[in-house]
């Protein structure tokens, strides 16, 4: 999509701020996925449009940008360690900028460490704060969203066109909204991403048509919760799917990610839409198989809703990826067993199981008793063994377990 630049003085704003690049910018990502990686592509496009080349090694850069996640204690710690390493290794005059979740939650630590100046700590929803340092011609607000992870790797300022897909299954991501309409009891992201802000439907459809024109046939609709689309603008998920589904050339559609309560709300429409065979993948964060725990989480649905929707999606051949929390405060072993059972009964093809961790200021952080971490890990290991017997392979990380059914559906 073309850049629409405002009528503005094109003097070197960065030079006026005392920052004159002598070489490129190194962008490093830590623990990012999905929509966050697309935000990184938008960041790269912003730098390139303003004349700042990207380099592949930190030591060759004038500016180092670390885009780090702080979803939980583990990702926060890893992001901080990467920033500490870059801070220790940087040479005189080299700038270090922290962005995304690590900037939202770790500002005090970054300042105390002397790793970044205050103006170089850029929160998730405030990337426009880069403009005094970088915007020579195009402010961040005028840069279109990224659509394909890695689309700007190795590019220089004179090579910004989005290229045709590298394969017939390449996925083109379209950000349909940012922020969240819900108030889940455990979520530390809502204060970061803010309230729901849906994009105009016409701009979404135009971007899908651009993708199809380039040769993309797989479209992924992306948001902090795609299911809530339009609630802030007099629209809804059914309108979004109807219009995107009418775009000629779209053959495969996926949603990242959806709160089950919105699938329940639009279940009648969903049954009809699934008959078209367009919907191929969906991330469904059902979080627990226990109705009591779901109520404490403030999720707005019950386990029976999850099972019914999951079976509906399975009948239509949709790949379902689940997010499940282990060890939510007060959760019993039997309640955790129900989460594992729901994963299997619902026919989910893959899942990410997260260890519960308190996020400051959330209602769940004051709930007791807590489930000790050793017990959480024991439950996760028992789940891994149970799922292995059911044909899943797994990959464990300090803070989570990822599982996938083998053989995977086509």
C-alpha positions as CSV (number, residue, x, y, z in Angstrom):
1,X,0.0,0.0,0.0
2,X,1.4,3.4,-0.8
3,X,2.6,5.8,1.8
4,X,0.6,9.1,2.0
5,X,3.0,11.6,3.3
6,X,1.7,14.8,4.9
7,X,2.6,18.2,3.7
8,X,5.6,18.9,5.9
9,X,9.0,20.3,6.1
10,X,11.3,17.5,4.9
11,X,14.4,18.8,6.6
12,X,16.4,16.2,8.5
13,X,14.5,16.1,11.7
14,X,16.9,13.5,13.1
15,X,19.8,15.9,12.5
16,X,18.0,18.7,14.2
17,X,17.6,16.4,17.2
18,X,21.4,15.9,17.3
19,X,21.2,12.3,15.9
20,X,22.9,11.9,12.5
21,X,23.2,8.2,11.3
22,X,26.6,7.2,10.0
23,X,25.5,3.6,9.4
24,X,22.3,1.5,9.6
25,X,19.9,0.3,12.2
26,X,19.8,-3.2,13.7
27,X,16.4,-4.5,14.8
28,X,16.3,-7.4,17.1
29,X,13.2,-9.3,18.2
30,X,12.8,-11.2,21.4
31,X,10.0,-13.7,22.0
32,X,7.6,-12.1,19.6
33,X,4.9,-13.8,17.6
34,X,1.9,-13.2,15.3
35,X,0.7,-9.6,15.4
36,X,3.8,-8.4,17.2
37,X,6.0,-9.5,14.4
38,X,3.9,-7.6,11.9
39,X,4.4,-4.5,14.1
40,X,8.1,-5.1,13.6
41,X,7.7,-5.1,9.8
42,X,5.9,-1.8,10.1
43,X,8.8,-0.5,12.2
44,X,11.3,-1.6,9.5
45,X,9.2,0.1,6.8
46,X,9.2,3.3,8.8
47,X,13.0,3.3,9.1
48,X,13.5,2.5,5.4
49,X,11.0,5.1,4.2
50,X,13.0,7.7,6.2
51,X,16.3,6.7,4.8
52,X,17.7,4.5,7.5
53,X,19.1,1.3,6.1
54,X,18.8,-2.0,8.0
55,X,21.9,-4.0,8.9
56,X,22.2,-7.6,10.0
57,X,24.8,-7.2,12.8
58,X,24.5,-5.0,15.9
59,X,28.2,-4.1,15.7
60,X,27.6,-2.4,12.3
61,X,24.7,-0.3,13.4
62,X,24.4,3.3,14.6
63,X,21.2,2.4,16.4
64,X,20.2,-0.9,18.0
65,X,16.5,-1.5,18.5
66,X,15.4,-4.4,20.8
67,X,11.7,-5.2,20.4
68,X,11.0,-7.4,23.4
69,X,8.0,-9.2,24.9
70,X,7.1,-9.0,28.6
71,X,4.0,-11.3,28.5
72,X,5.1,-13.1,31.6
73,X,8.1,-13.2,34.0
74,X,10.1,-15.5,31.7
75,X,9.7,-13.4,28.5
76,X,10.4,-10.2,30.6
77,X,13.6,-11.7,32.0
78,X,14.8,-12.8,28.6
79,X,14.1,-9.5,27.0
80,X,15.9,-7.6,29.8
81,X,18.9,-9.9,29.4
82,X,19.2,-9.2,25.7
83,X,19.0,-5.5,26.4
84,X,21.7,-5.8,29.1
85,X,23.9,-7.7,26.7
86,X,23.5,-5.1,23.9
87,X,24.1,-2.3,26.5
88,X,27.4,-3.9,27.7
89,X,28.6,-4.5,24.1
90,X,27.7,-1.2,22.5
91,X,30.4,1.2,21.5
92,X,30.6,5.0,22.1
93,X,27.9,6.9,20.3
94,X,25.7,3.8,19.6
95,X,22.1,4.3,20.6
96,X,20.0,1.6,22.2
97,X,16.2,1.7,22.0
98,X,13.8,-0.6,23.8
99,X,10.3,-1.1,22.3
100,X,7.1,-3.1,22.8
101,X,6.2,-5.0,26.0
102,X,9.6,-4.7,27.6
103,X,9.3,-0.9,27.4
104,X,5.7,-1.0,28.8
105,X,6.6,-3.0,31.9
106,X,10.3,-2.5,32.5
107,X,10.9,1.2,32.2
108,X,12.1,1.5,35.8
109,X,14.6,-1.4,35.4
110,X,15.9,0.0,32.1
111,X,16.5,3.4,33.6
112,X,18.1,2.0,36.7
113,X,20.4,-0.1,34.7
114,X,21.4,2.9,32.5
115,X,20.6,0.8,29.5
116,X,18.3,3.3,27.7
117,X,17.5,7.0,28.0
118,X,13.9,7.7,28.9
119,X,13.1,9.0,25.4
120,X,14.4,5.7,24.0
121,X,11.9,3.5,25.8
122,X,9.0,3.2,23.4
123,X,5.7,1.5,24.6
124,X,3.6,-0.7,22.4
125,X,1.0,1.9,21.5
126,X,3.3,4.8,21.3
127,X,5.7,4.1,18.4
128,X,5.1,7.7,17.2
129,X,7.6,8.7,19.9
130,X,10.2,7.6,17.4
131,X,9.4,10.5,15.2
132,X,11.7,13.1,16.9
133,X,14.6,10.7,16.4
134,X,13.9,9.3,12.9
135,X,11.1,10.9,11.0
136,X,12.6,12.9,8.1
137,X,9.8,12.5,5.6
138,X,7.2,10.0,6.9
139,X,5.9,9.9,10.5
140,X,5.1,6.5,12.0
141,X,1.4,7.2,11.9
142,X,1.5,7.3,8.1
143,X,3.3,4.0,7.6
144,X,0.9,1.1,6.7
145,X,0.8,-2.0,8.8
146,X,3.2,-4.9,8.1
147,X,1.6,-7.9,6.4
148,X,4.3,-10.7,6.1
149,X,6.9,-11.5,8.7
150,X,10.3,-10.9,7.3
151,X,9.0,-8.9,4.3
152,X,11.6,-6.1,4.8
153,X,14.6,-8.2,5.9
154,X,17.7,-7.1,4.0
155,X,15.9,-4.2,2.2
156,X,17.3,-0.8,1.7
157,X,15.4,2.5,1.4
158,X,15.0,2.2,-2.4
159,X,13.5,-1.3,-2.2
160,X,10.3,-1.1,-0.3
161,X,7.7,-2.7,-2.6
162,X,5.8,-5.7,-1.1
163,X,6.7,-8.6,-3.3
164,X,4.6,-11.5,-4.5
165,X,4.2,-14.5,-2.2
166,X,7.1,-16.9,-2.1
167,X,4.8,-19.9,-2.2
168,X,1.2,-20.8,-2.9
169,X,0.6,-21.2,0.9
170,X,2.2,-17.9,1.9
171,X,0.0,-16.0,4.4
172,X,-0.8,-12.3,4.2
173,X,-1.7,-10.8,7.6
174,X,-4.2,-7.9,7.9
175,X,-4.5,-6.1,11.2
176,X,-8.3,-5.6,11.8
177,X,-8.1,-4.0,15.2
178,X,-5.9,-3.3,18.2
179,X,-6.7,-3.3,21.9
180,X,-9.3,-5.3,23.7
181,X,-13.0,-5.0,24.7
182,X,-12.8,-7.4,27.6
183,X,-11.7,-7.4,31.3
184,X,-10.2,-10.8,31.9
185,X,-9.1,-11.2,35.5
186,X,-5.6,-12.3,34.8
187,X,-4.6,-10.2,31.8
188,X,-1.6,-7.9,32.0
189,X,-1.9,-6.9,28.4
190,X,-5.1,-4.8,28.5
191,X,-3.4,-1.8,30.3
192,X,-0.7,-2.0,27.6
193,X,-2.8,-2.4,24.4
194,X,-5.7,-0.3,25.7
195,X,-9.4,-0.4,24.6
196,X,-10.6,-1.8,21.4
197,X,-9.9,0.3,18.3
198,X,-11.3,-1.3,15.1
199,X,-10.0,-0.4,11.7
200,X,-12.6,0.9,9.1
201,X,-14.0,-2.0,7.2
202,X,-13.3,-0.4,3.8
203,X,-9.6,-0.1,4.6
204,X,-9.4,-3.8,5.6
205,X,-11.2,-4.9,2.4
206,X,-8.8,-2.7,0.3
207,X,-5.8,-4.3,1.9
208,X,-7.2,-7.8,1.3
209,X,-7.7,-6.8,-2.4
210,X,-4.2,-5.6,-2.6
211,X,-2.9,-8.9,-1.2
212,X,-5.0,-10.9,-3.8
213,X,-3.7,-8.6,-6.5
214,X,-0.1,-9.6,-5.5
215,X,-1.0,-13.3,-5.7
216,X,-1.8,-14.1,-2.0
217,X,-4.6,-16.6,-1.5
218,X,-4.3,-17.1,2.3
219,X,-5.4,-14.2,4.4
220,X,-5.0,-14.0,8.2
221,X,-7.1,-11.5,10.1
222,X,-5.1,-10.3,13.1
223,X,-5.9,-8.5,16.3
224,X,-5.6,-8.7,20.1
225,X,-9.1,-10.3,19.8
226,X,-10.5,-10.5,16.3
227,X,-13.8,-11.7,17.7
228,X,-14.5,-8.3,19.2
229,X,-14.1,-6.5,15.9
230,X,-16.4,-3.6,15.4
231,X,-17.9,-3.4,18.9
232,X,-16.5,0.1,19.2
233,X,-17.8,1.2,15.8
234,X,-21.3,-0.3,15.3
235,X,-20.1,-3.4,13.5
236,X,-19.2,-7.0,14.4
237,X,-17.3,-10.1,13.4
238,X,-20.1,-11.3,11.1
239,X,-19.8,-8.1,9.0
240,X,-16.0,-8.5,8.8
241,X,-16.1,-12.1,7.7
242,X,-18.9,-11.5,5.2
243,X,-17.0,-8.7,3.4
244,X,-13.6,-10.3,3.5
245,X,-15.2,-13.6,2.3
246,X,-16.6,-11.7,-0.7
247,X,-13.2,-10.6,-1.9
248,X,-12.6,-12.6,-5.1
249,X,-9.4,-14.6,-5.0
250,X,-9.4,-15.3,-1.2
251,X,-9.2,-19.1,-0.8
252,X,-8.0,-19.6,2.8
253,X,-8.9,-17.5,5.8
254,X,-7.5,-17.7,9.4
255,X,-8.3,-15.7,12.6
256,X,-5.6,-14.8,15.2
257,X,-7.1,-14.9,17.8
258,X,-10.7,-15.2,19.1
259,X,-12.4,-15.2,22.5
260,X,-14.9,-18.1,22.5
261,X,-17.7,-15.8,23.7
262,X,-17.8,-14.0,20.4
263,X,-18.0,-17.3,18.5
264,X,-21.0,-18.3,20.8
265,X,-22.6,-14.9,20.1
266,X,-22.3,-15.4,16.4
267,X,-22.8,-19.1,16.3
268,X,-25.8,-19.1,13.9
269,X,-23.8,-17.0,11.3
270,X,-20.7,-19.2,11.9
271,X,-22.6,-22.4,11.0
272,X,-23.5,-20.8,7.6
273,X,-20.2,-19.2,6.9
274,X,-18.3,-22.4,7.6
275,X,-20.2,-24.1,4.7
276,X,-18.2,-22.0,2.3
277,X,-14.9,-23.7,3.2
278,X,-12.9,-20.5,3.5
279,X,-12.1,-20.7,7.1
280,X,-9.1,-22.9,7.6
281,X,-7.4,-21.9,10.9
282,X,-8.3,-20.3,14.2
283,X,-6.6,-19.6,17.4
284,X,-9.1,-20.2,20.2
285,X,-8.0,-19.1,23.7
286,X,-10.4,-21.2,25.7
287,X,-8.0,-21.1,28.8
288,X,-9.7,-23.6,31.0
289,X,-12.1,-26.6,31.0
290,X,-13.5,-25.7,34.4
291,X,-16.7,-23.6,34.5
292,X,-15.7,-22.3,38.0
293,X,-12.3,-21.2,36.8
294,X,-13.7,-19.7,33.7
295,X,-16.0,-17.6,35.9
296,X,-13.1,-16.5,38.0
297,X,-11.2,-15.6,34.9
298,X,-14.2,-13.5,33.7
299,X,-14.2,-15.1,30.3
300,X,-17.9,-15.0,29.5
301,X,-18.6,-18.6,28.4
302,X,-18.7,-22.2,29.8
303,X,-16.8,-25.3,28.9
304,X,-19.9,-26.7,27.0
305,X,-19.7,-23.7,24.7
306,X,-16.0,-24.5,23.9
307,X,-16.8,-28.1,23.2
308,X,-19.8,-27.2,20.9
309,X,-17.9,-24.6,19.0
310,X,-14.8,-26.8,18.7
311,X,-16.8,-29.7,17.2
312,X,-18.5,-27.3,14.8
313,X,-15.1,-26.1,13.6
314,X,-13.8,-29.7,13.4
315,X,-16.7,-30.7,11.2
316,X,-15.8,-27.9,8.8
317,X,-12.1,-29.0,8.7
318,X,-10.8,-25.9,10.6
319,X,-7.4,-26.3,12.3
320,X,-7.9,-25.1,15.9
321,X,-5.0,-23.9,18.1
322,X,-5.9,-23.5,21.8
323,X,-4.4,-21.4,24.6
324,X,-4.7,-22.9,28.0
325,X,-3.6,-21.7,31.4
326,X,-2.3,-24.1,34.0
327,X,-2.4,-23.4,37.7
328,X,-4.8,-20.5,37.8
329,X,-5.3,-19.5,41.5
330,X,-7.5,-22.0,43.4
331,X,-7.5,-24.5,40.4
332,X,-7.7,-28.1,41.7
333,X,-6.0,-31.0,40.0
334,X,-9.4,-32.3,38.8
335,X,-10.1,-28.9,37.2
336,X,-6.8,-29.0,35.4
337,X,-7.7,-32.5,34.2
338,X,-10.9,-31.1,32.7
339,X,-8.8,-28.6,30.7
340,X,-6.7,-31.4,29.2
341,X,-9.9,-33.4,28.5
342,X,-11.5,-30.5,26.7
343,X,-8.5,-30.1,24.5
344,X,-8.8,-33.8,23.4
345,X,-12.6,-33.9,23.2
346,X,-12.7,-30.7,21.2
347,X,-10.3,-32.2,18.6
348,X,-7.8,-29.3,18.9
349,X,-4.9,-29.9,16.6
350,X,-2.4,-27.8,18.6
351,X,-2.1,-25.8,21.8
352,X,0.0,-23.6,23.9
353,X,-0.2,-24.3,27.6
354,X,1.0,-21.4,29.8
355,X,2.1,-21.5,33.4
356,X,-0.1,-19.0,35.3
357,X,1.8,-16.0,36.7
358,X,0.5,-13.0,38.6
359,X,0.6,-9.8,36.6
360,X,0.7,-6.6,38.8
361,X,-2.7,-5.0,39.4
362,X,-4.9,-7.7,38.0
363,X,-7.8,-9.1,40.0
364,X,-6.3,-12.6,39.8
365,X,-3.1,-11.4,41.5
366,X,-5.1,-11.0,44.7
367,X,-6.8,-14.4,44.5
368,X,-5.7,-17.2,46.9
369,X,-4.5,-19.8,47.3
370,X,-1.9,-19.7,44.6
371,X,-0.8,-22.9,42.9
372,X,3.0,-23.3,43.6
373,X,5.2,-23.4,40.6
374,X,6.5,-26.9,41.2
375,X,2.9,-28.1,41.2
376,X,2.1,-26.2,38.0
377,X,5.1,-27.8,36.3
378,X,4.0,-31.3,37.5
379,X,0.6,-30.7,36.0
380,X,2.2,-29.6,32.7
381,X,4.4,-32.7,32.6
382,X,1.4,-34.9,33.3
383,X,-0.4,-33.2,30.4
384,X,2.5,-33.7,28.1
385,X,2.6,-37.4,28.8
386,X,-1.2,-37.7,28.4
387,X,-1.2,-35.8,25.1
388,X,1.8,-37.9,23.9
389,X,-0.3,-41.0,24.3
390,X,-3.0,-39.3,22.2
391,X,-0.6,-38.7,19.3
392,X,0.8,-35.2,20.1
393,X,4.4,-34.1,19.9
394,X,5.6,-31.4,22.3
395,X,8.1,-28.6,22.8
396,X,8.7,-27.4,26.3
397,X,10.0,-24.0,27.3
398,X,10.5,-22.5,30.8
399,X,7.1,-20.8,30.8
400,X,5.0,-23.0,28.6
401,X,4.4,-26.2,26.7
402,X,3.5,-26.3,23.0
403,X,1.9,-29.4,21.6
404,X,0.8,-30.4,18.1
405,X,-1.1,-33.5,16.9
406,X,0.8,-35.9,14.6
407,X,0.1,-36.5,11.8
408,X,-1.2,-32.9,11.3
409,X,-4.4,-32.5,9.3
410,X,-3.9,-31.4,5.7
